[in-house]
Amino acid sequence: MSRQKTILFACGTGIATSTAVNVAVTEAMKQRGLTFNAQQAKATEVPGLADSVDFIVATTPISASVTKPVIKGIAFLTGIGKDKVLDEIEAQLRK
């Protein structure tokens, strides 16, 4: 059994859209039989937190210095391509 992964949800304030995306991803992954640990942060905090998470879901640009995988979460705000993004998140959780 693999360890439970941690996703860092990031947006401009670390409160608004990251919370909405966190809730949406948590519910969708629960339906797919997956659980994970979640953290939320401001985009400016991501470089300092990236080493402690498995990957990042962001609704705003993230510093290029971050070496962890970053999944663009803007689809959760627009609804366009949301299923594809959920598939990407699922694939990262199953690695």
N, C-alpha and C positions, 0 to 999 in steps of 0.2 A: 504494500500500500504506500503510495506516495504522500508526501507531506502536503498540507493544505497551502495553496498559494495565496499571495497577497497582491491585490490590485490597488494602485494609487490612482484615485480619481482627482483630476485637477481641472480648475477653471480659474478665471481671473481673480475671484475673491476667496475661493476655497469653500464657499457656502452654497451659492445658488444653483448653478447648473451642475456642479459636481454632485450635489445631493440628488438632484433629479435623475442624473445618469446612474448614480450608484443604486438608487431604488429600482430603476428600470432593469439594470443588468442583474441585480440580485434576484428579482422576480423571474426574469427570463432564464437565468442559469438554474434556479430552483426547479423550473419546469423541465429543464434538460438533465436534472439529477446531479447538479454540481453545486458545491458550496465553496466559498473562499473568504479570506479575511479582507476587509476593506479599510482603506485610509483615505482621507480627503485632504487636499492642500491647495494653496494658491500656486499658480504657475511659477511664481518666483521662488517658491520653496522646494520645487521638485528636484533641482540638482542636489540639494542636501539630503533628500529623503530617498532618492532613487536606489541607493545601494541596499536598502532594507526591504525593497519590494520586488516582485517578480516581473511586473510590467505596469505600464501606465495607460490610462484611458483619459484623454484630455479633450476639452472643448475649446482650447485656445492653444496657440503655438507654445512649444516647450523648447528650452535651450538646446542647441545642437550639441552641447557638451554631455548630455545625458546619453548613456550607452545602453540602457535597458530599452526593450521594445516599447514603442509608443503607438497606441491605436487612437486614431482620430475619432472623437465621440460626437462630432457635430451632427452626425446622422440622427442622434437622439433628439436634437432640437428641431431638425427639419423634417424628420420622418423618412427622408430619402436615403435608401441604402441601409436602413437600420438592421434588416435581417442579415445582410452581409457582414456588418460590424459585429453583430452577435455571434456569427459563425467564427469570426476571427478571434473573439474573446474566448469562445469555447475551445478553439484549437490551442490557444495559449494555456488555458487551464488544464487541458489534457496532456500537455507535453511532459 
